[in-house]
Amino acid sequence: MADDAKPRVKVPSSAKAGESVTIKALISHKMESGQRKDAEGKLIPRSIINRFTCELNGVNVVDVAIDPAVSTNPYFEFDAKVDAAGEFKFTWYDDDGSVYEDVKPISVA
């Protein structure tokens, strides 16, 4: 598990019903390729974020398959239509089996 992985998400606190809002999501993650060696010459195990999803109230907003060539700290910015108040759930999946989540509420004004 990548102990240094840390999700950071920006979601507006409120929106008008039917409004599209801009979401920004980043995870601090080293993205080890599995090809580098440590100081003792042993391979460092591969640890790459390979999928990112976002849901609003259980409905899929974004589902991204990530290729191994992605840079460290993958960042996504996208728009999501908000029809009702609820929660955005963000999930990042790592090759090593780790799953990182963050949840942000949004209200409808």
N, C-alpha and C positions, 0 to 999 in steps of 0.2 A: 504494500500500500504506500502511495506517495504521501508521506506525512506532511509535506509542505503544501499540499493542494488546498487552495482556499477560494471558494466561489465568491464573487462580488456581482451584485445585480442592482440595476437602477430601474425602478418602475414608478410612474407618477402615482401619487397617493389617491387621486380621483380622476374621473373622466365623465363626460356626458354619455348617456346611453347611445350606442351606435357609433361613438367616436373611435378613431384609430389613434393609438398611443405608441410612442417609440420606446422600445425596451432595449436595454444594454446589458449584456451578460459577459462576464470574463471569469476565467478560472486561472489562478496562479498555479502553474504546474510545469515541472521541468521537461516533461515529454522525453523520457529516456528511450533511445532507439533500440537498445539491446546490443549495440555494436561497439560501444565504448568499454574501456577497461578501467578498473580502479587502480590505486597506487600499487596494489599487490599483483596486478596483471590479470585479475579475474574479471570476466564479463559482468557488467552492471545489468541486472535484469531489465527487460523491456517494460516500460510503463508509459503508455500513450492513451490519451483520451480518444476514444474511437467513435463516440456517439454523444450528441447533445439533444435533449428534448425540452420543450416548454408546453405546459398545458394551462388552460384557464378553466377553472371549475370542472376539471376532468376531461375537457375537450382539447384535443391536440391542436396546437398553434404552430409549432415548428418541430421537425424531426430531422436531424442532420447526421449523416454518416461522415465520419472524419477519416481521411487517409493518413497514413503514417508520416507523410511529408509536411504535415502541419507544424507551424512554429510553436515555440513554448508560449504559455499563457494565451490559449485561444480565446478570441474575442468575437462576439456576435452582436449585431445591431439589427433589429427588425421591427416592423410595425405589427400591432395586434388590435383587432377590433374588439371593443368592450361593449357587450350588450347588457350585462348585469354585474353588480358588485360580486366580489368573490376573491379567490386567491390564484395567483400565478404560481405554478410549481415548476422549478427548473431542475433538471437532472443531467449529470455528466457521468458517463460510463468509461471506466479505465480497463485496459487490457488485463491488468492484474486482478480483475474482479472487483475492485473498489467502485463504489457508487457514491457520488457527492450530490447533495440536494440543498436547495434553498427555496423558501416560500415567501412570497411578498403579497400582501393584501392590496386590493384596489376597491375604492368605493365609487358609486355612481351618484353624481351630483344632480 
